[in-house]
Amino acid sequence: MAPIIQHTPSDWVPVLMQAAVVIGFVVTVMLATHYLGPKRKTKRKLQNFECGIEQIGNARSPFSVKYFLIAIIFVLFDVEVIFMYPWAVNFRELGAFGFWEMLIFMGFLLSGFLYLFLKGAFTWDRFNQPEGEQKA
């Protein structure tokens, strides 16, 4: 029989000391850079900067959200594919039950993909172009 290990609150002292040192270091560095750093505020330095390109027009103009929709769909299906790795590693141990379970999972995954395809979620020019943007 394994011996019972007793944990006391003093076991947490090293962890709390390290947390205090880390928090103290972060606060010290942030305050030091704020108070000791240069304070040269010019009109050019306070302007918005985006990838080296000069700002033209208003940044709040409407644009198509199609890119974000595709990104969310990609993340969704990517996460679904990640669930297949543990199954592939343990394929032999899971046996026939694991095989049929994965087929059902793949059926749900492919039905979602088919639904999105039939709804036109993968068609780029389905949505209207934002104002001021011309079709190429």
Summary of the structure (lengths in Angstrom):
residues: 136
radius of gyration: 27.7
end to end distance: 75.5
largest distance: 76.6
contacts: 209
relative contact order: 0.08
helix: 61%
strand: 1%
